[in-house]
Amino acid sequence: MWFFPYASWFAVAAMAAIMVAMALSPSRSIELYSSLVVLGLALTAYQVRKRAARPAVVRPA
């Protein structure tokens, strides 16, 4: 990917700036809340998949 990792950091910063702009605009409050819910769902799904991918710990008997 071109400009890796700087392009990724720029994209994250741009998304954060959009969220801040939405928080400052009262007419965009519903979009802000729905975006935060989707972000929470994505982070929760990531944690669930990360824990499910761990190898099982085998203890000697």
C-alpha positions as CSV (number, residue, x, y, z in Angstrom):
1,M,0.0,0.0,0.0
2,W,1.3,3.4,-0.9
3,F,2.5,5.6,2.0
4,F,2.1,2.8,4.5
5,P,1.7,3.4,7.5
6,Y,1.2,7.2,7.1
7,A,-1.9,6.8,4.9
8,S,-3.5,4.6,7.5
9,W,-2.8,7.2,10.3
10,F,-4.1,10.0,8.1
11,A,-7.3,8.0,7.5
12,V,-7.8,7.5,11.2
13,A,-7.2,11.2,11.9
14,A,-9.6,12.2,9.2
15,M,-12.3,9.9,10.6
16,A,-11.7,11.3,14.1
17,A,-12.0,14.9,12.7
18,I,-15.3,14.0,11.1
19,M,-16.6,12.6,14.4
20,V,-15.6,15.8,16.2
21,A,-17.3,18.0,13.5
22,M,-20.4,15.9,13.9
23,A,-20.3,16.4,17.7
24,L,-20.1,20.2,17.2
25,S,-23.1,20.3,14.8
26,P,-26.5,19.8,16.6
27,S,-28.2,18.8,13.4
28,R,-25.8,15.8,13.0
29,S,-26.4,14.3,16.5
30,I,-28.3,11.3,15.3
31,E,-25.5,10.4,12.8
32,L,-23.0,10.8,15.6
33,Y,-24.8,8.5,17.9
34,S,-25.4,5.9,15.3
35,S,-21.7,6.0,14.2
36,L,-20.6,5.6,17.8
37,V,-22.9,2.5,18.2
38,V,-21.5,1.0,15.0
39,L,-17.9,1.7,16.3
40,G,-18.8,0.0,19.6
41,L,-20.2,-3.0,17.8
42,A,-17.1,-3.3,15.6
43,L,-14.8,-3.1,18.6
44,T,-16.8,-5.7,20.5
45,A,-16.8,-8.1,17.5
46,Y,-13.0,-7.6,17.2
47,Q,-12.5,-8.6,20.9
48,V,-14.8,-11.6,20.5
49,R,-12.9,-12.9,17.4
50,K,-9.5,-12.2,19.1
51,R,-10.5,-14.2,22.1
52,A,-11.9,-17.1,20.0
53,A,-8.7,-17.3,18.0
54,R,-6.5,-17.9,21.0
55,P,-5.1,-21.4,21.1
56,A,-6.3,-23.6,23.9
57,V,-4.0,-23.9,26.9
58,V,-3.1,-27.6,27.5
59,R,-2.0,-28.3,31.1
60,P,-0.2,-31.5,31.9
61,A,-2.1,-33.9,34.0
